[in-house]
Amino acid sequence: MKKSVKEALKDSLVIMPGYIVLGIGFGVLMTSKGFGLLHSFLMALFIYAGSMQYVGAELLALPASYLNVFIMTIMVNIRHLFYGIGMLSRYKVLKKHKIYDIFALTDETFSIVCSKNMKGLNREDYYFCLSLFNQLYWITGCVLGSVLGDILPIDFTGIEFSMSALFIVIVIDQWEKNKDHTPVILSFIISIVCLRYFGRDNFLLPCMACIIVMLYVLKTIRSFRHE
């Protein structure tokens, strides 16, 4: 167990700077909307969705209807449906902490789990600790941002780009670790095409659907060739 915990901690350290910085941005945003530290903490604890929490801060400050909140949440977090499908084979064998592991499956945790060599590690302990460490970083950042927003007159404009920067670092890391770059290249092309034809506000769902289809077709073709 100790080895799995240490490995999870080591891998989570890559995520820590981004989560803390993004969390600080969220905490500051909540403060600017008139919400206190407790609101930031509870949202980080029970919602734990970076982009949706940023959107949620805006929705809380506006007289948004429950229906609008529901639709917005689905639109922002629809990608997790595809992540969940991709994690079925890994998570279905879990006995302990399964519910929490599913709840805490963020984009960054998903990326690490997918590329991790589990040889010599306890899958149950590694998944749980990785998810827990990452959420603790996020909670820390949200709480810290809420405190700083109250006491420091700092302009945090543009801090939300930290999430994009974090994704870029993860993609580069996976690019260097894997020899097969075809899925990444095709996904990039699909994203550009969907962005061009569906627009910035509507491209995410068709983009993810096309990528899933592309990966399935690619896997089928390769399996056929190996037969």
Buried (B, 14 or more C-beta within 10 A) or exposed (E): EEEBBEBBBEBBEBBBBBBBBBBBBBBBBBBEBEBEBEBBBEBBEEEBBBBBBBBBBEBBBEEBEEEEBEEBBEBBBEBBEBBEEBBEEBBEEBEEBBEBBBEBBBBBBBBBBEEBEEEEBBBBBBBBBBBBBBBBBBBBBBBBBBBBBEEEEEEBEEBBEBBEEBBEBBBEBBEEEEEEEEBEEBBEEBBEBBBEEBEEEEBBBBBBBBBBEBBEEBEEEEEEEEE
